[in-house]
Amino acid sequence: MFVSLVSIGLIVAGVYLALGFLVGLWLVLGAINRLDAASKGSSIGFRLLILPGMALFWPLFLLRINKNIAVAPDECNAHRHKAAGGAA
């Protein structure tokens, strides 16, 4: 029973990572420009560096592309308020 659950978990993880690698390649080779305008014209070295992260977090990036979110939202916390001159 335990061995079959572990093997099912490994198969699911393998399928997730395989899909992530394919989607990550698609993102890195072309769609990255829709996610971040600053990456336009970036080198192949940069794109290879971000491929593992794209492969791991591919559902989040697909959601951002689907919702047409080109710029990540700014974080709002006490440190940013203090740096901007506001009260913490």
PyRosetta script that sets phi, psi and omega in degrees:
from pyrosetta import init, pose_from_sequence

init()
pose = pose_from_sequence("MFVSLVSIGLIVAGVYLALGFLVGLWLVLGAINRLDAASKGSSIGFRLLILPGMALFWPLFLLRINKNIAVAPDECNAHRHKAAGGAA")
pose.set_psi(1, -51.6)
pose.set_omega(1, -179.1)
pose.set_phi(2, -64.1)
pose.set_psi(2, -40.1)
pose.set_omega(2, -179.3)
pose.set_phi(3, -64.4)
pose.set_psi(3, -38.9)
pose.set_omega(3, 179.5)
pose.set_phi(4, -69.2)
pose.set_psi(4, -35.8)
pose.set_omega(4, 176.7)
pose.set_phi(5, -66.1)
pose.set_psi(5, -40.3)
pose.set_omega(5, 178.4)
pose.set_phi(6, -65.9)
pose.set_psi(6, -42.7)
pose.set_omega(6, -179.7)
pose.set_phi(7, -66.5)
pose.set_psi(7, -36.7)
pose.set_omega(7, 176.1)
pose.set_phi(8, -65.2)
pose.set_psi(8, -41.7)
pose.set_omega(8, 177.3)
pose.set_phi(9, -62.0)
pose.set_psi(9, -40.1)
pose.set_omega(9, 178.4)
pose.set_phi(10, -68.1)
pose.set_psi(10, -37.1)
pose.set_omega(10, 177.6)
pose.set_phi(11, -65.6)
pose.set_psi(11, -43.8)
pose.set_omega(11, 178.6)
pose.set_phi(12, -62.5)
pose.set_psi(12, -43.6)
pose.set_omega(12, 178.6)
pose.set_phi(13, -63.9)
pose.set_psi(13, -39.5)
pose.set_omega(13, 178.6)
pose.set_phi(14, -65.1)
pose.set_psi(14, -41.0)
pose.set_omega(14, 177.8)
pose.set_phi(15, -65.9)
pose.set_psi(15, -42.0)
pose.set_omega(15, 178.2)
pose.set_phi(16, -60.1)
pose.set_psi(16, -46.0)
pose.set_omega(16, -178.9)
pose.set_phi(17, -70.4)
pose.set_psi(17, -35.1)
pose.set_omega(17, 177.1)
pose.set_phi(18, -65.5)
pose.set_psi(18, -44.9)
pose.set_omega(18, 175.2)
pose.set_phi(19, -62.4)
pose.set_psi(19, -40.5)
pose.set_omega(19, 179.0)
pose.set_phi(20, -62.5)
pose.set_psi(20, -39.2)
pose.set_omega(20, 178.5)
pose.set_phi(21, -65.6)
pose.set_psi(21, -41.8)
pose.set_omega(21, 179.5)
pose.set_phi(22, -66.8)
pose.set_psi(22, -45.6)
pose.set_omega(22, 178.1)
pose.set_phi(23, -66.3)
pose.set_psi(23, -38.7)
pose.set_omega(23, 177.7)
pose.set_phi(24, -61.2)
pose.set_psi(24, -41.4)
pose.set_omega(24, 176.2)
pose.set_phi(25, -61.8)
pose.set_psi(25, -44.2)
pose.set_omega(25, 178.8)
pose.set_phi(26, -61.7)
pose.set_psi(26, -42.3)
pose.set_omega(26, 179.4)
pose.set_phi(27, -65.3)
pose.set_psi(27, -45.1)
pose.set_omega(27, -175.8)
pose.set_phi(28, -69.6)
pose.set_psi(28, -36.5)
pose.set_omega(28, -176.3)
pose.set_phi(29, -79.3)
pose.set_psi(29, -21.5)
pose.set_omega(29, -178.3)
pose.set_phi(30, -154.5)
pose.set_psi(30, -41.0)
pose.set_omega(30, -171.8)
pose.set_phi(31, -80.1)
pose.set_psi(31, -6.9)
pose.set_omega(31, 179.9)
pose.set_phi(32, -61.1)
pose.set_psi(32, -29.3)
pose.set_omega(32, 179.9)
pose.set_phi(33, -66.7)
pose.set_psi(33, -25.7)
pose.set_omega(33, 176.5)
pose.set_phi(34, -78.9)
pose.set_psi(34, -21.6)
pose.set_omega(34, 179.6)
pose.set_phi(35, -88.6)
pose.set_psi(35, -36.7)
pose.set_omega(35, -175.3)
pose.set_phi(36, -146.7)
pose.set_psi(36, 112.9)
pose.set_omega(36, -177.5)
pose.set_phi(37, -66.2)
pose.set_psi(37, -25.6)
pose.set_omega(37, -178.8)
pose.set_phi(38, -70.8)
pose.set_psi(38, -17.3)
pose.set_omega(38, -179.3)
pose.set_phi(39, -84.7)
pose.set_psi(39, -2.0)
pose.set_omega(39, 179.5)
pose.set_phi(40, -62.7)
pose.set_psi(40, 127.2)
pose.set_omega(40, -179.7)
pose.set_phi(41, 78.0)
pose.set_psi(41, 15.6)
pose.set_omega(41, -179.3)
pose.set_phi(42, -72.6)
pose.set_psi(42, 159.0)
pose.set_omega(42, -175.9)
pose.set_phi(43, -77.2)
pose.set_psi(43, 164.4)
pose.set_omega(43, 178.0)
pose.set_phi(44, -66.6)
pose.set_psi(44, -30.0)
pose.set_omega(44, 177.2)
pose.set_phi(45, -62.6)
pose.set_psi(45, -44.0)
pose.set_omega(45, 177.2)
pose.set_phi(46, -62.7)
pose.set_psi(46, -43.5)
pose.set_omega(46, -178.4)
pose.set_phi(47, -66.0)
pose.set_psi(47, -35.4)
pose.set_omega(47, 176.0)
pose.set_phi(48, -69.4)
pose.set_psi(48, -32.7)
pose.set_omega(48, 178.2)
pose.set_phi(49, -66.8)
pose.set_psi(49, -36.4)
pose.set_omega(49, -177.2)
pose.set_phi(50, -89.2)
pose.set_psi(50, -8.0)
pose.set_omega(50, -179.3)
pose.set_phi(51, -57.8)
pose.set_psi(51, -44.6)
pose.set_omega(51, 178.6)
pose.set_phi(52, -61.0)
pose.set_psi(52, -39.1)
pose.set_omega(52, 177.9)
pose.set_phi(53, -67.7)
pose.set_psi(53, -39.0)
pose.set_omega(53, 176.7)
pose.set_phi(54, -64.4)
pose.set_psi(54, -39.1)
pose.set_omega(54, -179.4)
pose.set_phi(55, -69.1)
pose.set_psi(55, -31.7)
pose.set_omega(55, -178.6)
pose.set_phi(56, -80.3)
pose.set_psi(56, -40.8)
pose.set_omega(56, -174.9)
pose.set_phi(57, -107.0)
pose.set_psi(57, 29.1)
pose.set_omega(57, -175.4)
pose.set_phi(58, -58.2)
pose.set_psi(58, -34.3)
pose.set_omega(58, 178.7)
pose.set_phi(59, -63.3)
pose.set_psi(59, -35.9)
pose.set_omega(59, 179.4)
pose.set_phi(60, -66.9)
pose.set_psi(60, -40.2)
pose.set_omega(60, 179.6)
pose.set_phi(61, -69.8)
pose.set_psi(61, -36.1)
pose.set_omega(61, 176.0)
pose.set_phi(62, -65.8)
pose.set_psi(62, -37.4)
pose.set_omega(62, 175.7)
pose.set_phi(63, -63.3)
pose.set_psi(63, -41.1)
pose.set_omega(63, 179.1)
pose.set_phi(64, -64.6)
pose.set_psi(64, -39.1)
pose.set_omega(64, 178.2)
pose.set_phi(65, -68.9)
pose.set_psi(65, -41.0)
pose.set_omega(65, -179.3)
pose.set_phi(66, -64.0)
pose.set_psi(66, -36.2)
pose.set_omega(66, -180.0)
pose.set_phi(67, -90.0)
pose.set_psi(67, 2.3)
pose.set_omega(67, -179.1)
pose.set_phi(68, 57.0)
pose.set_psi(68, 43.8)
pose.set_omega(68, 176.5)
pose.set_phi(69, -93.2)
pose.set_psi(69, 103.4)
pose.set_omega(69, -176.2)
pose.set_phi(70, -88.3)
pose.set_psi(70, -24.4)
pose.set_omega(70, -177.4)
pose.set_phi(71, -124.2)
pose.set_psi(71, 131.4)
pose.set_omega(71, 178.0)
pose.set_phi(72, -67.1)
pose.set_psi(72, 142.0)
pose.set_omega(72, 179.9)
pose.set_phi(73, -67.5)
pose.set_psi(73, 148.8)
pose.set_omega(73, 177.8)
pose.set_phi(74, -72.1)
pose.set_psi(74, 142.1)
pose.set_omega(74, 176.4)
pose.set_phi(75, -75.1)
pose.set_psi(75, 138.9)
pose.set_omega(75, -180.0)
pose.set_phi(76, -117.6)
pose.set_psi(76, 105.2)
pose.set_omega(76, 178.7)
pose.set_phi(77, -145.9)
pose.set_psi(77, 177.4)
pose.set_omega(77, -175.3)
pose.set_phi(78, -62.7)
pose.set_psi(78, -34.4)
pose.set_omega(78, 180.0)
pose.set_phi(79, -65.4)
pose.set_psi(79, -42.8)
pose.set_omega(79, 178.7)
pose.set_phi(80, -67.7)
pose.set_psi(80, -37.7)
pose.set_omega(80, 177.7)
pose.set_phi(81, -64.1)
pose.set_psi(81, -42.5)
pose.set_omega(81, 179.5)
pose.set_phi(82, -63.8)
pose.set_psi(82, -42.8)
pose.set_omega(82, 179.7)
pose.set_phi(83, -65.5)
pose.set_psi(83, -30.6)
pose.set_omega(83, 179.9)
pose.set_phi(84, -82.8)
pose.set_psi(84, -4.0)
pose.set_omega(84, 178.4)
pose.set_phi(85, 95.8)
pose.set_psi(85, 4.0)
pose.set_omega(85, 179.4)
pose.set_phi(86, -87.2)
pose.set_psi(86, 173.3)
pose.set_omega(86, 178.2)
pose.set_phi(87, -78.6)
pose.set_psi(87, 144.1)
pose.set_omega(87, -179.5)
pose.set_phi(88, -82.6)
pose.dump_pdb("model.pdb")
